[in-house]
Amino acid sequence: MSSLFAVSCAPSTVYGVVFYASPETQVNEVGLYIASVMAYVYMCTNPFIYATKFDPVKRVLLDLIPFKKSTQPHEGTEMT
């Protein structure tokens, strides 16, 4: 998960540091657009990563899913 963060957010961070360190530097707009899109992709995938990797989040999400409990016993079991 941290590798995805590093790969997707590093380019926009580098662009930001270069731009603020020397404002007269020309910034490639296409590269900046691609770096921004990569950061947004990470932000969009992050909730799904948490939902699949971390048990506390997974348990809460599973508790939110409504399901109907069967009141009848399964076939082959006897009620006493």
C-alpha positions in Angstrom: 0.0 0.0 0.0 2.8 2.4 0.8 4.5 1.6 -2.5 1.3 2.6 -4.4 1.3 5.9 -2.4 5.0 6.5 -3.3 4.6 5.8 -7.0 1.4 7.8 -7.4 2.1 10.8 -5.3 5.8 11.3 -5.8 5.6 12.9 -9.2 3.1 15.6 -8.1 5.3 16.3 -5.0 8.4 16.6 -7.1 6.6 19.1 -9.4 5.5 21.1 -6.4 8.9 21.3 -4.9 10.5 22.3 -8.2 7.9 24.9 -8.9 8.1 26.5 -5.4 11.9 26.3 -5.2 12.3 28.2 -8.4 9.2 29.8 -9.8 10.9 30.9 -13.0 11.3 27.2 -14.0 9.1 26.1 -16.8 6.8 23.3 -15.8 5.6 20.9 -18.4 1.8 21.1 -18.2 1.2 17.6 -19.6 3.6 16.1 -17.0 1.8 18.0 -14.3 -1.6 16.8 -15.5 -0.4 13.2 -15.5 1.1 13.6 -12.0 -2.2 15.0 -10.8 -4.2 12.2 -12.3 -1.9 9.6 -10.7 -2.5 11.3 -7.3 -6.2 11.2 -7.8 -6.1 7.6 -8.8 -4.4 6.8 -5.5 -7.1 8.8 -3.6 -9.8 6.8 -5.4 -8.2 3.4 -4.8 -7.3 4.0 -1.1 -10.8 3.2 0.4 -10.9 -0.1 -1.5 -7.4 -1.0 -0.2 -8.5 -0.3 3.4 -11.7 -2.3 2.8 -9.9 -5.3 1.6 -6.7 -5.3 3.7 -7.6 -4.1 7.3 -9.8 -6.4 9.4 -11.4 -3.7 11.6 -12.6 -1.8 8.5 -13.7 -5.1 6.8 -15.7 -6.1 9.9 -17.5 -2.8 10.1 -18.3 -2.9 6.4 -19.6 -6.4 6.6 -21.8 -5.4 9.6 -23.3 -2.7 7.5 -24.5 -5.2 4.8 -28.0 -6.2 5.6 -28.8 -9.9 5.3 -31.8 -12.0 6.2 -31.2 -14.6 8.9 -33.0 -17.8 8.3 -35.3 -18.8 11.2 -35.8 -22.3 9.8 -33.2 -25.0 10.5 -31.1 -26.4 7.7 -32.1 -29.6 6.1 -30.8 -32.6 7.9 -30.8 -31.0 11.3 -33.4 -32.0 13.8 -35.1 -29.6 16.2 -35.5 -30.9 19.7 
